[in-house]
Structures are given as C-alpha cells and as structure tokens.
C-alpha cells in the first residue's frame, strides 16, 4: 500500500529565521537543517533566495 504524504509548506518568516540562525551559528548547512528538521536542500534554497532578494 502506498502512503501519500502531503508536502510541508513553510512560511516566509520561518525560512528567513532559519537562514538567520544558520548565519549566526556558523555551522554547516546540513547540521542546521537537521536541527530544524528540514532537508538541507530546502535550507540551501532558502539561503539562495534570500541572497537573490538582497541584491
């Protein structure tokens, strides 16, 4: 039997806060993602988006 899992959605505020925490912590993106219980690719994507918006 196949289980369908709904895709989680994160608010912009959550994403901004996640990026802020990773910048302050000074640890790897993977470690921060694990602590936030999100995928490292999502965190990396948030960082890229925030960098692009800041230009």
N, C-alpha and C positions, 0 to 999 in steps of 0.2 A: 504494500500500500504506500502510495506517495503522499507525503505531507506537504502541503503548501504553506510556506512561511511568508507572512507579509513583510514587505520591505520596510525597515525602520526609517523614519524621517526625523531629521534633526533640525531644530530651529537655527536661524542665522546667529542668534545670540549664543547658543551652545557652541557652534562652530568657532565663533570669534573668541569665546572664552577658552576653548580647547587650544587654539593657536597661541593665545596669550600665555597659557600655562606652560606650553612646550617651550616657548621662547625664554620664559623665566627659569624653568627648571634646568635647562642646559643638558638634557639627556637625549638619547636617541628617540627618533620619531616612533619607532617600533615599541619602545618601552612605555612612552607616554600613551600610545594608542591602547596598549594592553591595560594600563591603569584606568583609562577612561572607558574601557570595554567597547571599543570601536576598532574597526580594521585600520591597519597602518596606511592602506591606500586612501581611505577616506580622509584621514588626518593630513596626509600629503596633499591631497586635492584641496582641502580647506586652506592649507598654507599657500598653495599656488594661487588660488582665487583671491585670497586676501592680499597677496603681494601684487597681483594684477590690478586690483581695485585701488591699491595705494599709489599707483603710478600717476 
